[in-house]
Amino acid sequence: MRTAHRVVTSLAIAATSIGLTLATAPAASAEEGVSGCISYSFHPGTLTTTVYYRNRCDVPRHVYIHRVGNQGTCDSVITIRVPGNKKGNEVVRCGEVKEVIGEDR
């Protein structure tokens, strides 16, 4: 009887350990950077990715968000005009964000 109790206890501890390991698995890391006058950041999501951007210059600049999808779907560039010293965000609903580029002219 005591042996059966020890086995059940050991299995419960093992199951809990596995659950904790899976629960604390690291998430995909956020990406941030600066391209010309534009600073940006995004964290890849499951269904959508929100790209945050800020124009650090006094004049308007463009942000180019390059995205790709499976088998060529959603392959495109999203272009956003950002007024001087302003910030904003864009929710990308189709495709994976591959690159964010700021206009530098």
MDAnalysis code that builds the backbone (N, CA, C; Angstrom):
import MDAnalysis as mda
import numpy as np

u = mda.Universe.empty(315, n_residues=105, atom_resindex=np.repeat(np.arange(105), 3), trajectory=True)
u.add_TopologyAttr("name", ["N", "CA", "C"] * 105)
u.add_TopologyAttr("resid", np.arange(1, 106))
u.add_TopologyAttr("resname", ["MET", "ARG", "THR", "ALA", "HIS", "ARG", "VAL", "VAL", "THR", "SER", "LEU", "ALA", "ILE", "ALA", "ALA", "THR", "SER", "ILE", "GLY", "LEU", "THR", "LEU", "ALA", "THR", "ALA", "PRO", "ALA", "ALA", "SER", "ALA", "GLU", "GLU", "GLY", "VAL", "SER", "GLY", "CYS", "ILE", "SER", "TYR", "SER", "PHE", "HIS", "PRO", "GLY", "THR", "LEU", "THR", "THR", "THR", "VAL", "TYR", "TYR", "ARG", "ASN", "ARG", "CYS", "ASP", "VAL", "PRO", "ARG", "HIS", "VAL", "TYR", "ILE", "HIS", "ARG", "VAL", "GLY", "ASN", "GLN", "GLY", "THR", "CYS", "ASP", "SER", "VAL", "ILE", "THR", "ILE", "ARG", "VAL", "PRO", "GLY", "ASN", "LYS", "LYS", "GLY", "ASN", "GLU", "VAL", "VAL", "ARG", "CYS", "GLY", "GLU", "VAL", "LYS", "GLU", "VAL", "ILE", "GLY", "GLU", "ASP", "ARG"])
u.atoms.positions = np.array([
    [0.821, -1.188, 0.000],
    [0.000, 0.000, 0.000],
    [0.867, 1.254, 0.000],
    [1.897, 1.261, 0.841],
    [2.776, 2.432, 0.894],
    [3.513, 2.612, -0.428],
    [3.868, 1.510, -1.091],
    [4.561, 1.593, -2.372],
    [3.656, 2.234, -3.426],
    [2.402, 1.835, -3.457],
    [1.453, 2.421, -4.408],
    [1.294, 3.916, -4.157],
    [1.248, 4.323, -2.901],
    [1.127, 5.740, -2.553],
    [2.356, 6.516, -3.028],
    [3.537, 5.938, -2.857],
    [4.772, 6.603, -3.300],
    [4.798, 6.757, -4.818],
    [4.344, 5.732, -5.529],
    [4.319, 5.798, -6.992],
    [3.368, 6.898, -7.452],
    [2.185, 6.954, -6.873],
    [1.211, 7.986, -7.236],
    [1.764, 9.366, -6.918],
    [2.390, 9.526, -5.777],
    [2.979, 10.810, -5.395],
    [4.089, 11.198, -6.364],
    [4.932, 10.245, -6.728],
    [6.022, 10.517, -7.672],
    [5.477, 10.933, -9.028],
    [4.441, 10.252, -9.493],
    [3.833, 10.618, -10.774],
    [3.212, 12.012, -10.723],
    [2.589, 12.344, -9.621],
    [1.985, 13.673, -9.475],
    [3.054, 14.757, -9.503],
    [4.160, 14.505, -8.818],
    [5.260, 15.483, -8.814],
    [5.852, 15.616, -10.212],
    [6.038, 14.503, -10.911],
    [6.581, 14.543, -12.267],
    [5.651, 15.301, -13.207],
    [4.355, 15.051, -13.111],
    [3.390, 15.746, -13.969],
    [3.390, 17.242, -13.694],
    [3.483, 17.608, -12.433],
    [3.530, 19.022, -12.067],
    [4.789, 19.670, -12.617],
    [5.911, 18.981, -12.531],
    [7.175, 19.519, -13.043],
    [7.103, 19.756, -14.538],
    [6.532, 18.813, -15.263],
    [6.398, 18.978, -16.710],
    [5.481, 20.153, -17.019],
    [4.388, 20.284, -16.304],
    [3.462, 21.400, -16.515],
    [4.120, 22.736, -16.269],
    [4.919, 22.825, -15.224],
    [5.608, 24.078, -14.932],
    [6.639, 24.394, -15.994],
    [7.321, 23.379, -16.501],
    [8.315, 23.597, -17.544],
    [7.647, 24.116, -18.811],
    [6.525, 23.520, -19.183],
    [5.818, 23.978, -20.371],
    [5.238, 25.372, -20.175],
    [4.778, 25.677, -18.980],
    [4.169, 26.977, -18.718],
    [5.193, 28.102, -18.746],
    [6.450, 27.800, -18.448],
    [7.461, 28.845, -18.392],
    [8.354, 28.863, -19.626],
    [7.934, 28.208, -20.701],
    [8.721, 28.235, -21.927],
    [8.804, 29.666, -22.430],
    [9.969, 30.100, -22.910],
    [10.119, 31.484, -23.344],
    [9.283, 31.781, -24.583],
    [8.691, 32.946, -24.596],
    [7.901, 33.391, -25.742],
    [8.842, 33.969, -26.797],
    [8.320, 34.158, -28.002],
    [9.120, 34.777, -29.050],
    [9.535, 36.169, -28.599],
    [10.759, 36.534, -28.893],
    [11.264, 37.804, -28.391],
    [10.771, 38.968, -29.245],
    [10.690, 40.109, -28.618],
    [10.283, 41.323, -29.317],
    [11.457, 41.826, -30.143],
    [11.137, 42.514, -31.207],
    [12.172, 43.111, -32.036],
    [12.001, 44.617, -31.979],
    [13.105, 45.319, -31.857],
    [13.064, 46.781, -31.859],
    [14.307, 47.301, -32.545],
    [14.207, 48.530, -33.013],
    [15.349, 49.101, -33.699],
    [15.087, 50.524, -34.141],
    [16.067, 51.063, -34.848],
    [15.993, 52.416, -35.388],
    [16.409, 52.336, -36.845],
    [15.637, 52.966, -37.712],
    [15.947, 53.027, -39.128],
    [15.714, 54.458, -39.579],
    [16.804, 55.181, -39.801],
    [16.679, 56.592, -40.136],
    [16.079, 57.356, -38.973],
    [15.028, 58.119, -39.227],
    [14.350, 58.890, -38.179],
    [13.335, 58.058, -37.403],
    [13.083, 56.846, -37.840],
    [12.014, 56.028, -37.269],
    [12.568, 55.014, -36.270],
    [12.000, 55.038, -35.068],
    [12.263, 53.950, -34.118],
    [11.018, 53.072, -34.116],
    [11.206, 51.780, -33.912],
    [10.076, 50.857, -34.002],
    [10.260, 49.679, -33.057],
    [9.161, 48.993, -32.802],
    [9.204, 47.739, -32.054],
    [7.969, 46.925, -32.404],
    [8.112, 45.615, -32.313],
    [6.970, 44.721, -32.483],
    [7.285, 43.390, -31.831],
    [6.239, 42.701, -31.463],
    [6.343, 41.379, -30.861],
    [5.473, 40.454, -31.697],
    [6.063, 39.482, -32.386],
    [5.260, 38.605, -33.241],
    [4.135, 37.924, -32.462],
    [2.927, 38.059, -32.960],
    [1.777, 37.448, -32.307],
    [1.323, 36.195, -33.032],
    [0.319, 35.546, -32.498],
    [-0.207, 34.327, -33.105],
    [-1.057, 34.650, -34.327],
    [-2.005, 35.560, -34.182],
    [-2.884, 35.923, -35.290],
    [-2.575, 37.302, -35.854],
    [-2.115, 38.204, -35.018],
    [-1.775, 39.557, -35.460],
    [-0.459, 39.990, -34.825],
    [0.145, 40.994, -35.427],
    [1.346, 41.611, -34.867],
    [1.149, 43.116, -34.916],
    [1.334, 43.780, -33.801],
    [1.224, 45.235, -33.762],
    [2.620, 45.830, -33.828],
    [2.833, 46.698, -34.813],
    [4.108, 47.391, -34.977],
    [3.931, 48.801, -34.421],
    [4.769, 49.169, -33.468],
    [4.760, 50.512, -32.882],
    [5.908, 51.293, -33.500],
    [5.659, 52.551, -33.861],
    [6.690, 53.355, -34.502],
    [6.633, 54.789, -33.990],
    [7.756, 55.479, -34.149],
    [7.856, 56.883, -33.732],
    [8.809, 57.598, -34.672],
    [8.369, 58.738, -35.189],
    [9.220, 59.585, -36.020],
    [9.968, 60.535, -35.092],
    [11.282, 60.433, -35.046],
    [12.093, 61.259, -34.155],
    [12.583, 62.543, -34.825],
    [12.197, 62.760, -36.070],
    [12.597, 63.969, -36.793],
    [11.442, 64.971, -36.830],
    [11.763, 66.204, -37.225],
    [10.763, 67.274, -37.277],
    [9.903, 67.238, -38.540],
    [10.331, 66.524, -39.547],
    [9.608, 66.485, -40.824],
    [8.952, 65.114, -41.012],
    [7.894, 65.050, -41.825],
    [7.225, 63.757, -42.050],
    [8.167, 62.724, -42.675],
    [7.989, 61.483, -42.290],
    [8.754, 60.358, -42.834],
    [7.798, 59.192, -43.062],
    [8.248, 58.214, -43.826],
    [7.451, 57.018, -44.085],
    [8.037, 55.817, -43.356],
    [7.145, 54.926, -42.923],
    [7.523, 53.639, -42.346],
    [7.073, 52.577, -43.344],
    [7.961, 51.635, -43.637],
    [7.643, 50.537, -44.547],
    [7.690, 49.230, -43.755],
    [6.547, 48.558, -43.668],
    [6.453, 47.287, -42.948],
    [6.363, 46.173, -43.994],
    [7.410, 45.375, -44.078],
    [7.455, 44.262, -45.028],
    [6.869, 43.026, -44.357],
    [5.902, 42.409, -45.027],
    [5.275, 41.213, -44.466],
    [5.246, 40.102, -45.515],
    [5.275, 38.864, -45.038],
    [5.203, 37.698, -45.919],
    [4.231, 36.692, -45.322],
    [3.610, 35.924, -46.194],
    [2.677, 34.892, -45.755],
    [3.039, 33.554, -46.360],
    [2.285, 32.553, -46.034],
    [2.518, 31.219, -46.579],
    [2.220, 31.192, -48.067],
    [3.096, 30.604, -48.838],
    [2.920, 30.410, -50.275],
    [2.621, 31.706, -51.012],
    [3.239, 32.785, -50.590],
    [3.099, 34.045, -51.301],
    [1.888, 34.881, -50.945],
    [1.014, 34.366, -50.078],
    [-0.137, 35.172, -49.683],
    [0.326, 36.264, -48.738],
    [-0.251, 37.395, -48.841],
    [0.025, 38.544, -47.964],
    [1.419, 39.132, -48.146],
    [2.146, 38.735, -49.183],
    [3.458, 39.334, -49.413],
    [3.246, 40.755, -49.916],
    [3.576, 41.718, -49.107],
    [3.407, 43.106, -49.510],
    [4.140, 44.017, -48.540],
    [4.102, 45.287, -48.859],
    [4.697, 46.310, -48.008],
    [3.588, 47.268, -47.599],
    [3.471, 47.495, -46.307],
    [2.524, 48.479, -45.788],
    [3.297, 49.782, -45.635],
    [2.804, 50.859, -46.247],
    [3.465, 52.158, -46.179],
    [2.622, 53.105, -45.333],
    [3.264, 53.738, -44.362],
    [2.566, 54.653, -43.457],
    [3.330, 55.967, -43.415],
    [2.624, 57.080, -43.600],
    [3.232, 58.407, -43.472],
    [3.092, 58.844, -42.022],
    [4.222, 59.197, -41.406],
    [4.223, 59.603, -40.002],
    [4.650, 61.069, -39.920],
    [3.792, 61.955, -39.411],
    [4.178, 63.360, -39.245],
    [5.390, 63.489, -38.316],
    [6.062, 64.627, -38.408],
    [7.229, 64.869, -37.560],
    [6.909, 64.778, -36.079],
    [7.807, 64.149, -35.334],
    [7.699, 64.001, -33.873],
    [6.384, 63.355, -33.422],
    [5.868, 62.444, -34.213],
    [4.630, 61.737, -33.865],
    [4.902, 60.244, -33.778],
    [3.968, 59.533, -33.149],
    [4.085, 58.086, -33.041],
    [2.744, 57.450, -33.351],
    [2.765, 56.154, -33.571],
    [1.534, 55.434, -33.868],
    [1.784, 53.943, -33.880],
    [0.795, 53.207, -34.371],
    [0.949, 51.758, -34.481],
    [0.118, 51.240, -35.639],
    [0.482, 50.074, -36.112],
    [-0.219, 49.404, -37.202],
    [-0.383, 47.938, -36.829],
    [-1.617, 47.442, -36.919],
    [-1.884, 46.032, -36.637],
    [-1.807, 45.268, -37.958],
    [-0.875, 44.330, -38.038],
    [-0.700, 43.500, -39.231],
    [-1.496, 42.218, -39.010],
    [-2.548, 42.036, -39.809],
    [-3.452, 40.900, -39.616],
    [-3.177, 39.741, -40.564],
    [-2.443, 39.973, -41.599],
    [-2.175, 38.925, -42.582],
    [-0.678, 38.882, -42.847],
    [-0.083, 37.747, -42.640],
    [1.342, 37.601, -42.893],
    [2.180, 37.883, -41.671],
    [3.434, 37.524, -41.789],
    [4.408, 37.703, -40.714],
    [5.268, 38.928, -41.013],
    [5.487, 39.773, -40.025],
    [6.332, 40.953, -40.202],
    [7.776, 40.484, -40.331],
    [8.408, 40.807, -41.450],
    [9.789, 40.412, -41.691],
    [10.774, 41.543, -41.440],
    [10.324, 42.780, -41.708],
    [11.260, 43.899, -41.622],
    [10.484, 45.204, -41.511],
    [11.040, 46.133, -40.761],
    [10.488, 47.485, -40.667],
    [11.604, 48.435, -41.072],
    [11.300, 49.306, -42.028],
    [12.304, 50.247, -42.530],
    [11.729, 51.651, -42.443],
    [12.541, 52.583, -41.974],
    [12.150, 53.982, -41.937],
    [12.789, 54.740, -43.080],
    [12.028, 55.664, -43.650],
    [12.544, 56.503, -44.730],
    [13.646, 57.391, -44.173],
    [14.733, 57.496, -44.899],
    [15.858, 58.326, -44.455],
    [16.294, 59.221, -45.599],
    [15.596, 60.335, -45.756],
    [15.939, 61.292, -46.823],
    [16.181, 62.651, -46.258],
])
